Amino acid sequence: MPDLPTTDTVEGLTAAMEGLNRVSGEVGRTLTGTFARGIASGKSFETTLRGIGQRFVDIALSAALKPAQSLVGGLLGGLTSSLQSVRPFADGGVVGTPTYFPMARQIGLMGEAGPEAVMPLARGPDGKLGVRGGGGGGTTVNVSISTPDAESFRRSEAQVAASLARAVGRGRRSL
């Protein structure tokens, strides 16, 4: 027993037939209109046929360019909508989700495996390109120690040095 066509197949064939009917109607109108204008204006049969041929070329070219017009329109629309969401990273930042970005001859992808940092580069005094260190100048820490005599200070010197080393370590971790 042969397979019966599905509803989708029947609808597709119906749409194709309607399209063919429209095209054949346009061809008929083109032929009729061109011959009528040629007779009314006294043009030769050859000139009239050239006009018909040119009209067919115009129709075919228009039909062939429709997909390209849709593609270009879609691309321009996508570009316009993506330009509305441009986020500059001149001062750095973090990309936490997969994000595409343009490169010279390809498209890059960042953030695909988790958060990634975007860091501005700068040339150092030696001319090498690298990540610019943040922060300001050095920090001054004053330590005042009161002791009744120099011998007391000598006995606590190791304890004071250890305490200062721990404070510096905590400061480095918080940077």
C-alpha positions in Angstrom: 0.0 0.0 0.0 1.6 3.4 -1.0 2.3 6.0 1.7 -0.3 8.8 1.8 1.1 12.4 1.6 1.2 14.2 4.9 -0.6 17.5 5.5 2.8 19.3 5.4 3.6 17.8 2.0 0.2 18.8 0.6 0.5 22.3 2.0 4.0 22.7 0.5 2.8 21.5 -2.9 -0.2 23.8 -2.7 2.1 26.8 -1.9 4.4 25.9 -4.7 1.5 25.7 -7.2 0.2 29.1 -6.0 3.6 30.5 -6.6 3.8 29.1 -10.1 0.3 30.5 -10.9 1.5 33.9 -9.7 4.6 33.8 -11.9 2.7 32.5 -15.0 0.1 35.3 -14.5 2.9 37.9 -14.3 4.5 36.4 -17.5 1.1 36.6 -19.3 0.5 40.2 -18.2 4.1 41.1 -19.2 3.6 39.6 -22.7 0.2 41.1 -23.2 1.2 44.6 -21.9 4.4 44.7 -23.9 2.6 43.7 -27.2 -0.2 46.2 -26.5 2.3 49.1 -25.9 4.3 48.1 -28.9 1.3 48.1 -31.2 0.0 51.4 -29.7 3.3 53.2 -30.1 4.1 51.7 -33.6 7.3 49.9 -32.5 8.7 47.1 -34.6 8.1 43.5 -33.6 11.9 43.1 -32.9 11.8 46.1 -30.5 8.8 44.7 -28.8 10.4 41.3 -28.3 13.6 43.0 -26.9 11.3 44.7 -24.4 9.8 41.4 -23.4 13.2 39.8 -23.0 14.4 42.7 -20.9 11.3 42.5 -18.7 12.0 38.7 -18.2 15.6 39.5 -17.2 14.3 42.1 -14.7 11.9 39.6 -13.2 14.5 36.8 -13.0 17.1 39.2 -11.5 14.6 40.4 -8.9 13.7 36.9 -7.9 17.4 35.8 -7.7 18.3 38.8 -5.5 15.5 38.4 -3.0 17.4 35.9 -0.8 20.5 38.2 -0.9 18.3 41.2 0.0 16.9 39.3 3.0 20.4 38.2 4.0 21.9 41.7 3.9 18.8 43.1 5.7 19.2 40.5 8.4 22.9 41.1 8.8 22.5 44.9 9.0 19.6 44.4 11.5 21.8 42.2 13.6 24.7 44.6 13.4 22.5 47.5 14.4 21.1 45.6 17.4 24.6 44.4 18.5 26.0 47.9 18.3 23.4 49.0 20.8 25.0 46.6 23.4 28.7 47.5 22.9 30.6 47.6 26.2 34.0 49.2 26.2 36.9 47.4 28.2 39.5 50.2 27.9 39.9 50.1 31.7 39.6 46.3 31.9 36.7 44.2 33.1 35.5 40.6 33.5 33.5 38.6 31.0 31.5 35.9 32.8 29.5 34.4 30.0 30.4 33.1 26.5 30.9 36.2 24.3 31.9 36.6 20.7 34.3 39.4 19.6 35.7 40.4 16.2 39.4 39.7 15.4 41.4 40.4 12.2 40.2 37.5 10.1 38.1 35.5 12.4 35.7 35.7 15.4 37.0 35.1 18.9 35.1 33.6 21.8 35.9 34.5 25.5 34.3 33.5 28.7 33.3 30.1 27.4 34.9 28.2 30.3 34.0 30.7 33.1 34.9 34.2 33.9 37.9 35.8 32.0 39.7 39.0 32.7 40.2 41.8 30.1 43.2 43.8 30.9 44.7 46.8 29.2 48.3 46.4 28.1 51.1 49.0 28.4 54.7 49.3 27.4 57.2 49.4 30.2 60.4 51.5 30.3 62.2 48.6 28.6 59.7 48.7 25.7 58.1 45.3 26.5 54.3 45.0 26.3 52.6 43.7 29.4 49.8 44.1 31.9 50.0 47.5 33.6 50.2 47.2 37.4 47.4 48.9 39.3 47.6 50.7 42.6 49.4 53.9 43.6 52.8 54.5 45.1 54.3 52.8 48.1 52.8 52.8 51.5 54.5 54.2 54.5 54.1 52.4 57.8 55.5 54.0 61.0 56.2 51.7 64.0 56.8 53.3 67.4 58.4 51.1 70.1 58.7 52.4 73.6 61.1 50.6 75.9 62.8 51.5 79.2 66.3 50.6 77.9 68.2 49.3 74.9 68.6 45.8 76.4 64.8 45.4 76.6 64.5 46.3 72.9 67.2 43.7 72.0 65.3 41.0 73.8 62.0 41.8 72.0 63.6 42.5 68.5 62.8 39.1 67.1 59.2 39.3 68.4 58.7 42.8 66.8 60.2 41.6 63.4 57.9 38.6 63.3 54.9 40.7 64.1 55.8 43.2 61.3 56.3 40.3 58.8 52.9 38.9 59.6 51.3 42.4 59.1 53.1 42.8 55.7 51.9 39.3 54.7 48.3 40.2 55.5 48.6 43.4 53.6 49.9 41.6 50.5 47.0 39.1 50.5 44.4 41.9 50.7 45.8 43.6 47.5 
